[in-house]
Amino acid sequence: FSPHDVVALRPNSQPPGAGGAPLCGGLVYRVREGAVVVAVDEPPEEGLEQPLRLEKLANEVG
């Protein structure tokens, strides 16, 4: 991952490619060793207390 990547946050328990709506989407703001900071417009009210998976999405701006 690198800054400005478009990503979706999904529960880690959901199989990759299973479809369904992500918890939220956003942009990678910062990448550090052991951490990725994602900027989101509207964080979900619940679901962030579980292990999450980041999925890199195609950047539609271009």
Phi and psi in degrees as GROMACS dihedral restraints (atoms count N, CA, C in turn):
[ dihedral_restraints ]
;  ai    aj    ak    al  type     phi  dphi    fc
    3     4     5     6     1  -142.4    20    10
    4     5     6     7     1   160.6    20    10
    6     7     8     9     1   -53.3    20    10
    7     8     9    10     1   142.0    20    10
    9    10    11    12     1    80.0    20    10
   10    11    12    13     1     2.6    20    10
   12    13    14    15     1   -66.5    20    10
   13    14    15    16     1   139.6    20    10
   15    16    17    18     1   -87.2    20    10
   16    17    18    19     1   127.3    20    10
   18    19    20    21     1  -134.0    20    10
   19    20    21    22     1   160.7    20    10
   21    22    23    24     1  -120.1    20    10
   22    23    24    25     1   140.4    20    10
   24    25    26    27     1  -101.2    20    10
   25    26    27    28     1   124.8    20    10
   27    28    29    30     1  -129.4    20    10
   28    29    30    31     1   153.7    20    10
   30    31    32    33     1   -60.7    20    10
   31    32    33    34     1   138.5    20    10
   33    34    35    36     1   -65.1    20    10
   34    35    36    37     1   -24.2    20    10
   36    37    38    39     1   -73.6    20    10
   37    38    39    40     1   -17.2    20    10
   39    40    41    42     1   -79.6    20    10
   40    41    42    43     1   125.0    20    10
   42    43    44    45     1   -60.9    20    10
   43    44    45    46     1   141.9    20    10
   45    46    47    48     1   -57.5    20    10
   46    47    48    49     1   136.7    20    10
   48    49    50    51     1    76.5    20    10
   49    50    51    52     1     9.8    20    10
   51    52    53    54     1   -75.3    20    10
   52    53    54    55     1   -10.1    20    10
   54    55    56    57     1    80.6    20    10
   55    56    57    58     1  -163.6    20    10
   57    58    59    60     1    82.9    20    10
   58    59    60    61     1   158.9    20    10
   60    61    62    63     1   -75.7    20    10
   61    62    63    64     1   139.9    20    10
   63    64    65    66     1   -72.1    20    10
   64    65    66    67     1   164.1    20    10
   66    67    68    69     1   -62.3    20    10
   67    68    69    70     1   -41.9    20    10
   69    70    71    72     1  -168.3    20    10
   70    71    72    73     1   171.1    20    10
   72    73    74    75     1  -126.6    20    10
   73    74    75    76     1   164.2    20    10
   75    76    77    78     1  -175.3    20    10
   76    77    78    79     1  -166.0    20    10
   78    79    80    81     1  -118.2    20    10
   79    80    81    82     1   140.7    20    10
   81    82    83    84     1   -68.8    20    10
   82    83    84    85     1   123.9    20    10
   84    85    86    87     1   -94.5    20    10
   85    86    87    88     1   -44.4    20    10
   87    88    89    90     1  -150.0    20    10
   88    89    90    91     1   144.7    20    10
   90    91    92    93     1  -122.6    20    10
   91    92    93    94     1   124.6    20    10
   93    94    95    96     1  -128.0    20    10
   94    95    96    97     1   165.2    20    10
   96    97    98    99     1   -62.4    20    10
   97    98    99   100     1   117.0    20    10
   99   100   101   102     1    86.2    20    10
  100   101   102   103     1     2.8    20    10
  102   103   104   105     1  -154.4    20    10
  103   104   105   106     1   143.8    20    10
  105   106   107   108     1  -126.9    20    10
  106   107   108   109     1   125.6    20    10
  108   109   110   111     1   -98.5    20    10
  109   110   111   112     1   124.9    20    10
  111   112   113   114     1  -114.9    20    10
  112   113   114   115     1   129.8    20    10
  114   115   116   117     1   -92.6    20    10
  115   116   117   118     1   128.3    20    10
  117   118   119   120     1  -127.1    20    10
  118   119   120   121     1   151.2    20    10
  120   121   122   123     1   -75.7    20    10
  121   122   123   124     1   -47.5    20    10
  123   124   125   126     1  -133.4    20    10
  124   125   126   127     1    99.4    20    10
  126   127   128   129     1   -67.1    20    10
  127   128   129   130     1   146.7    20    10
  129   130   131   132     1   -67.7    20    10
  130   131   132   133     1   153.1    20    10
  132   133   134   135     1   -72.8    20    10
  133   134   135   136     1   -27.6    20    10
  135   136   137   138     1  -145.5    20    10
  136   137   138   139     1   166.4    20    10
  138   139   140   141     1   107.8    20    10
  139   140   141   142     1   -13.1    20    10
  141   142   143   144     1   -84.5    20    10
  142   143   144   145     1    -5.2    20    10
  144   145   146   147     1   -83.9    20    10
  145   146   147   148     1     0.6    20    10
  147   148   149   150     1  -110.5    20    10
  148   149   150   151     1   164.5    20    10
  150   151   152   153     1   -61.4    20    10
  151   152   153   154     1   136.1    20    10
  153   154   155   156     1  -117.6    20    10
  154   155   156   157     1   160.7    20    10
  156   157   158   159     1  -125.1    20    10
  157   158   159   160     1   135.2    20    10
  159   160   161   162     1   -94.4    20    10
  160   161   162   163     1   132.1    20    10
  162   163   164   165     1  -118.0    20    10
  163   164   165   166     1   124.4    20    10
  165   166   167   168     1   -75.2    20    10
  166   167   168   169     1   130.3    20    10
  168   169   170   171     1  -106.6    20    10
  169   170   171   172     1   161.4    20    10
  171   172   173   174     1   -68.4    20    10
  172   173   174   175     1   134.0    20    10
  174   175   176   177     1   -81.2    20    10
  175   176   177   178     1   115.1    20    10
  177   178   179   180     1   -80.7    20    10
  178   179   180   181     1   -10.6    20    10
  180   181   182   183     1   -91.8    20    10
  181   182   183   184     1   130.6    20    10
